[in-house]
């Protein structure tokens, strides 16, 4: 699969719109949390670029954990499906939906 990590996670959520992925990452030495829902990504901690061609999750980001949360996402009371998945552990889920 040649798509970037961010694109693959966006494609996953487009195919599973009942889920939100909350990805905790390290980008250039700084922590960030990114919500991915219905094929779109948005930072929960910083400004997100208006240009959709600028990736919110760059290829050189280090994924720390991925949480699967039921939609709609409420940050005060998230309904977790699975927590603290690693990039390796989410691979099976990506394969299930063909991304």
C-alpha positions in Angstrom: 0.0 0.0 0.0 1.6 3.2 -1.1 -0.8 5.6 0.6 0.4 7.6 3.5 -0.5 6.6 7.0 -2.8 9.6 7.4 -4.6 8.8 4.1 -5.1 5.2 5.1 -6.6 6.1 8.4 -8.8 8.7 6.7 -10.0 6.0 4.2 -10.7 3.6 7.1 -13.0 6.2 8.8 -14.7 6.9 5.5 -15.6 3.2 5.3 -16.5 3.1 9.1 -18.4 6.4 9.7 -19.6 5.2 13.0 -16.0 5.5 14.3 -13.7 8.3 15.2 -10.0 7.6 15.4 -8.1 9.7 18.0 -4.4 9.5 17.2 -1.8 10.6 19.6 1.4 11.4 17.7 4.7 13.1 18.1 5.5 15.6 15.3 8.9 17.2 15.2 9.4 16.5 18.9 5.9 17.8 20.0 2.8 15.9 21.1 -0.4 16.3 19.2 -3.8 14.6 19.1 -5.5 14.2 15.8 -9.2 13.3 15.3 -10.0 11.4 12.1 -13.7 11.1 11.1 -15.5 10.3 7.9 -12.3 10.7 5.9 -11.1 14.0 7.3 -8.4 14.8 9.9 -8.2 17.7 12.4 -5.7 18.5 15.1 -7.3 18.7 18.6 -4.3 20.7 19.9 -3.2 23.0 17.1 -4.6 24.9 14.2 -5.4 22.8 11.2 -4.5 24.1 7.7 -7.4 25.2 5.5 -5.8 23.5 2.5 -6.8 19.8 2.5 -3.7 18.9 0.6 -1.5 19.8 3.6 -1.5 16.6 5.7 -2.5 16.9 9.4 -0.6 13.7 10.0 2.8 13.9 8.2 4.5 10.8 7.1 7.4 11.4 9.5 5.1 11.6 12.6 5.6 9.0 15.2 2.2 7.3 16.1 2.1 6.7 19.9 -1.5 5.4 20.3 -4.7 5.1 18.3 -8.1 5.1 20.1 -11.2 3.9 18.4 -14.2 5.9 19.6 -17.9 5.6 18.8 -19.4 8.5 16.9 -20.4 11.2 17.7 -17.2 12.1 19.5 -17.6 13.9 22.8 -14.2 14.8 24.3 -15.7 15.1 27.7 -17.3 11.7 27.6 -15.8 9.5 24.8 -17.3 6.1 24.2 -14.2 3.9 23.5 -14.4 0.9 21.3 -10.7 0.2 21.8 -7.9 2.2 23.4 -4.1 2.5 23.0 -3.8 0.6 19.7 -0.4 0.8 18.1 0.2 1.3 14.4 1.0 -2.4 14.1 -2.1 -3.5 15.9 -4.4 -1.5 13.7 -3.1 -3.1 10.5 -5.7 -5.9 10.7 -8.5 -3.4 10.9 -7.2 -1.5 7.9 -7.0 -4.8 6.0 -10.6 -5.7 6.9 -11.9 -2.6 5.1 -9.3 -2.9 2.2 -7.1 0.0 3.0 
